[in-house]
Amino acid sequence: MAIARLSTGEVFAHYSDINEITKPLQVGKFSLPASARQKIAGLQKPLTSQGAECILDVLDPNADSIMQREGFEFQYRRVGCYVPPETRGGQCSFTTLEEGAADVNVETMSEDELAAYLMPHNVHAHDWHFTFSGTIIKGIQLDDDLQAVVYVTPGEWIRLSPAVLNWPIFAFGTPVIGLSYFDRMPGADGEFDMSLHPDHSVIDSMKF
């Protein structure tokens, strides 16, 4: 169940309420039956190329129509898996499989490297993420100095735009697996252009 937690202490759990408060960020749900969840739970993490293909196999066939209904046309998609460190200060890993790629790309990060990755930013793309395992967590800046943290669980999606100033949050525990769609292609390095905001102040309670 998606949740939006505000810096005022208020908590919202209905899609319509969350979407009204966090727009243009939006959340919703898609079909992820128990059989698919069981198959995903048994996948090796970090994901192998076979595991990443499994995510595409269990994807709700209505996912495309969900995006089309909202006027979202994608040019690029990739499967991603974040595996948290086993201990505080340890290394985490990111695994991605780009559509059409023969094998996954695995990148490890130290705690310091991850901290830099979590810097508040705007991505210069419209992106839509379907959650298959773990929880996708985004901190976002709202109007009037208000901030929020949005939690999206398996069977739910989150949609962002270049207007959303956000900071990803990664928790310890279950690996996070998602399928991400973008309305444009990444650069030659596989990354999207971003505007970074290193001096943007994030309220302590909005960091988890």
C-alpha positions as CSV (number, residue, x, y, z in Angstrom):
1,M,0.0,0.0,0.0
2,A,1.4,3.3,-1.1
3,I,1.9,5.9,1.7
4,A,2.9,9.6,1.6
5,R,4.3,10.9,4.9
6,L,4.6,14.7,5.1
7,S,7.0,16.8,7.1
8,T,4.0,18.1,9.1
9,G,3.6,14.6,10.5
10,E,0.5,13.9,8.4
11,V,0.2,10.5,6.6
12,F,-1.9,9.7,3.6
13,A,-2.6,6.2,2.2
14,H,-5.3,6.6,-0.5
15,Y,-4.0,7.1,-4.1
16,S,-6.3,10.0,-4.8
17,D,-5.1,11.9,-1.6
18,I,-1.5,11.1,-2.4
19,N,-1.8,12.2,-6.0
20,E,-3.5,15.5,-5.0
21,I,-0.7,16.4,-2.5
22,T,2.3,15.2,-4.5
23,K,1.4,16.2,-8.0
24,P,3.0,16.1,-10.6
25,L,4.3,13.0,-8.9
26,Q,1.7,10.3,-9.2
27,V,1.2,6.7,-7.8
28,G,-1.1,3.9,-8.7
29,K,-1.4,0.1,-8.9
30,F,-1.0,-2.7,-11.4
31,S,-1.7,-6.5,-11.2
32,L,1.1,-8.5,-9.5
33,P,-0.5,-11.9,-8.5
34,A,0.7,-14.1,-5.8
35,S,2.3,-16.5,-8.3
36,A,4.4,-13.7,-9.8
37,R,5.4,-12.5,-6.3
38,Q,6.5,-16.0,-5.4
39,K,8.6,-16.4,-8.5
40,I,10.3,-13.0,-7.9
41,A,11.0,-13.9,-4.3
42,G,13.0,-16.9,-5.5
43,L,15.2,-15.0,-7.9
44,Q,18.9,-14.6,-7.3
45,K,19.9,-11.2,-6.1
46,P,21.8,-9.3,-7.6
47,L,19.7,-10.2,-10.6
48,T,21.1,-12.3,-13.4
49,S,20.0,-11.6,-17.0
50,Q,17.6,-14.5,-16.6
51,G,16.1,-13.0,-13.5
52,A,15.7,-9.6,-15.2
53,E,13.9,-11.3,-18.1
54,C,11.6,-13.0,-15.6
55,I,10.5,-9.5,-14.5
56,L,9.5,-8.7,-18.0
57,D,7.7,-12.1,-18.3
58,V,5.5,-11.4,-15.2
59,L,4.8,-7.8,-16.1
60,D,1.1,-7.0,-16.1
61,P,0.0,-7.0,-19.8
62,N,-2.1,-4.0,-19.0
63,A,0.9,-1.9,-17.9
64,D,1.2,-0.4,-21.4
65,S,-2.4,0.5,-21.5
66,I,-2.1,2.2,-18.0
67,M,0.7,4.4,-19.4
68,Q,-1.1,5.0,-22.7
69,R,-4.2,6.1,-20.8
70,E,-2.1,8.8,-19.1
71,G,-0.6,9.9,-22.4
72,F,2.9,8.5,-21.5
73,E,4.9,7.2,-24.5
74,F,8.2,5.6,-23.6
75,Q,11.4,5.3,-25.7
76,Y,13.5,3.3,-23.3
77,R,13.0,0.9,-20.4
78,R,15.3,-1.1,-18.1
79,V,15.0,-3.6,-15.2
80,G,16.8,-2.5,-12.0
81,C,17.7,-4.2,-8.8
82,Y,19.1,-2.6,-5.7
83,V,20.7,-4.9,-3.1
84,P,21.3,-3.2,0.3
85,P,24.6,-3.7,2.2
86,E,24.7,-6.5,4.6
87,T,26.1,-4.3,7.4
88,R,26.2,-0.5,8.0
89,G,29.0,1.0,6.0
90,G,29.1,-1.9,3.6
91,Q,28.8,-1.9,-0.1
92,C,25.5,-2.0,-1.9
93,S,24.9,-3.0,-5.5
94,F,22.8,-1.9,-8.5
95,T,22.0,-4.3,-11.3
96,T,20.4,-3.1,-14.5
97,L,19.3,-4.8,-17.7
98,E,18.7,-2.4,-20.6
99,E,16.2,-3.5,-23.2
100,G,18.1,-5.2,-26.0
101,A,21.2,-5.8,-23.9
102,A,22.8,-9.3,-23.8
103,D,23.7,-9.2,-20.1
104,V,23.1,-7.2,-16.9
105,N,25.4,-4.4,-15.7
106,V,26.4,-4.6,-12.0
107,E,27.7,-1.6,-10.1
108,T,28.8,-1.6,-6.5
109,M,28.8,1.5,-4.3
110,S,30.4,2.4,-1.0
111,E,28.4,4.3,1.6
112,D,30.0,7.6,0.6
113,E,29.3,6.9,-3.1
114,L,25.7,6.1,-2.3
115,A,25.4,9.4,-0.3
116,A,26.4,11.3,-3.4
117,Y,23.9,9.4,-5.5
118,L,21.1,10.4,-3.1
119,M,21.7,14.1,-3.6
120,P,18.4,16.1,-4.3
121,H,18.0,16.4,-8.0
122,N,15.6,16.8,-11.0
123,V,15.9,14.2,-13.8
124,H,15.5,15.7,-17.2
125,A,13.0,13.0,-18.3
126,H,9.6,11.8,-17.5
127,D,9.9,8.4,-15.8
128,W,7.5,5.7,-14.7
129,H,8.6,2.9,-12.3
130,F,6.8,-0.4,-11.5
131,T,7.7,-2.0,-8.2
132,F,8.2,-5.8,-8.0
133,S,10.1,-6.3,-4.8
134,G,11.0,-4.2,-1.8
135,T,9.8,-0.6,-1.6
136,I,10.7,2.3,-3.9
137,I,11.1,5.4,-1.7
138,K,11.2,9.0,-2.9
139,G,11.7,12.1,-0.9
140,I,10.2,15.1,-2.7
141,Q,10.0,18.9,-2.2
142,L,6.5,20.4,-2.2
143,D,5.4,24.0,-2.1
144,D,5.8,26.3,0.9
145,D,8.8,24.5,2.4
146,L,6.7,21.3,2.7
147,Q,8.4,18.0,2.1
148,A,7.1,14.4,1.7
149,V,8.4,10.9,1.5
150,V,6.4,8.5,-0.8
151,Y,6.6,4.7,-0.3
152,V,5.6,2.5,-3.2
153,T,5.3,-1.3,-2.6
154,P,5.1,-4.3,-5.0
155,G,2.2,-4.1,-7.3
156,E,2.3,-0.3,-7.4
157,W,3.8,2.3,-9.7
158,I,5.3,5.8,-9.3
159,R,5.5,8.4,-12.0
160,L,7.8,11.4,-11.9
161,S,8.6,14.4,-14.2
162,P,11.5,16.9,-14.6
163,A,9.5,19.2,-12.4
164,V,9.8,16.9,-9.3
165,L,12.7,17.8,-7.1
166,N,13.4,14.5,-5.4
167,W,15.9,12.4,-3.5
168,P,15.9,8.6,-3.6
169,I,15.9,6.8,-0.3
170,F,17.2,3.2,0.0
171,A,16.4,1.1,3.1
172,F,18.1,-1.9,4.6
173,G,16.3,-5.2,4.2
174,T,14.6,-6.5,1.1
175,P,16.3,-5.9,-2.3
176,V,14.3,-3.5,-4.5
177,I,13.4,-4.6,-8.0
178,G,11.7,-2.3,-10.4
179,L,11.0,-1.9,-14.1
180,S,11.5,1.7,-15.3
181,Y,10.2,3.5,-18.4
182,F,11.5,6.8,-19.7
183,D,10.2,9.1,-22.4
184,R,13.7,9.6,-23.9
185,M,16.9,7.8,-24.4
186,P,19.8,8.1,-21.9
187,G,23.2,9.5,-22.8
188,A,26.1,7.4,-24.0
189,D,27.0,6.6,-20.4
190,G,23.6,5.1,-19.8
191,E,22.6,8.0,-17.5
192,F,20.0,10.8,-17.9
193,D,20.9,14.5,-17.5
194,M,20.1,15.8,-14.1
195,S,20.1,19.1,-12.2
196,L,21.8,18.5,-8.9
197,H,21.0,20.5,-5.8
198,P,23.8,19.8,-3.2
199,D,22.7,22.8,-1.1
200,H,19.0,21.8,-0.9
201,S,18.1,21.3,2.7
202,V,16.3,18.0,3.5
203,I,14.5,17.8,6.8
204,D,15.9,15.0,8.9
205,S,12.6,13.2,9.2
206,M,12.4,13.2,5.4
207,K,15.5,11.1,4.9
208,F,13.9,7.7,5.7
